């Protein structure tokens, strides 16, 4: 278990370094299609997408959509504050 955690933290360090490098290149205006992809970053994103896709399948979609009610509350709050 301890080795698993150590490996996970090591990978997170590599991931953080890859993200920092990507940000540096993006801020410098370098185009990504002209450079090789960052393997560790690509792998992390693929794993996260797979994890989230599985999670979504396990959620209860029978919960009613609260958007309309939240819209009303938001508008009432705006009216109260700014009205």
PARO-897864 format. One record per residue (C-alpha): chain; residue number from 1; x, z, y. Coordinates in steps of 0.5 Angstrom, whole numbers, m for minus. Each point is the difference from the previous one (the first is absolute). Layout:
BEGIN
> chain,resi,px,pz,py
> A,NUM,X,Z,Y
...
***
This chain:
BEGIN
> chain,resi,px,pz,py
> A,1,0,0,0
> A,2,6,2,5
> A,3,3,m7,m1
> A,4,m7,m3,1
> A,5,0,3,7
> A,6,7,m1,1
> A,7,m1,m8,m1
> A,8,m6,0,4
> A,9,3,3,6
> A,10,6,m5,m1
> A,11,m5,m6,0
> A,12,m3,3,6
> A,13,6,0,4
> A,14,2,m7,m2
> A,15,m7,m2,2
> A,16,0,4,6
> A,17,7,m4,1
> A,18,m3,m7,m1
> A,19,m6,2,5
> A,20,5,1,5
> A,21,4,m6,m1
> A,22,m6,m4,0
> A,23,m3,3,6
> A,24,7,m1,3
> A,25,0,m8,m2
> A,26,m7,0,3
> A,27,1,3,7
> A,28,6,m5,0
> A,29,m4,m6,m1
> A,30,2,m2,m7
> A,31,m5,m4,m4
> A,32,m1,3,m7
> A,33,m1,m7,m3
> A,34,7,m2,2
> A,35,3,6,m4
> A,36,m1,3,m7
> A,37,m5,5,m1
> A,38,1,7,m1
> A,39,0,2,m7
> A,40,m2,7,0
> A,41,m5,0,6
> A,42,m3,m6,m4
> A,43,m1,4,m6
> A,44,m2,6,3
> A,45,m6,m4,4
> A,46,m2,m3,m7
> A,47,0,7,m3
> A,48,m4,3,5
> A,49,m5,m6,0
> A,50,m1,0,m7
> A,51,m1,8,1
> A,52,m5,m1,5
> A,53,m4,m5,m4
> A,54,m1,4,m5
> A,55,m2,6,4
> A,56,m5,m4,3
> A,57,m3,m2,m7
> A,58,m1,8,m1
> A,59,m3,1,6
> A,60,m8,1,1
> A,61,m3,m6,4
> A,62,m7,3,m1
> A,63,2,4,7
> A,64,m4,m2,5
> A,65,3,m4,6
> A,66,0,5,6
> A,67,2,m5,5
> A,68,m6,m1,4
> A,69,m1,8,0
> A,70,7,0,3
> A,71,m1,m5,5
> A,72,m6,3,3
> A,73,4,7,0
> A,74,6,m4,3
> A,75,m4,m3,6
> A,76,m4,7,1
> A,77,7,3,1
> A,78,2,m6,5
> A,79,m6,1,4
> A,80,1,8,0
> A,81,7,m1,2
> A,82,0,m6,5
> A,83,m8,0,1
***
